[in-house]
Amino acid sequence: MSRTVNARISPHLEQKLAEYCAKRGVTRSEAVVRALDQYLDASADGISAWTLAADLVPGSGADALQSDNARALARKAMRGPRSR
C-alpha cells in the first residue's frame, strides 16, 4: 500500500526538480521516490540491485528491453576477443 509524505522544498529545488522531470519524462513523485530510495540505500552502506538497475529499465517496463535478435546479441556479448 502506498503512503503519502509531504515535504517542503525551496523554490530553487522545486525548479531543479521540474527541469529534471521534464528532461527525463518522469513524474515528480517518481523522481522523488527514486532519489529517496537511492539516498537511503547509500546512507545505509548497502546498495540494492534494483537501485543500481532502476535507471536502466525504461518506464514502459522490462518488456521494452526485449529484442527480436536477443540470441544473436547474447552470443555476441558472451564471445570474447579471439586470440590468434
Beta strands, then each sheet from edge to edge (+ up, - down):
end
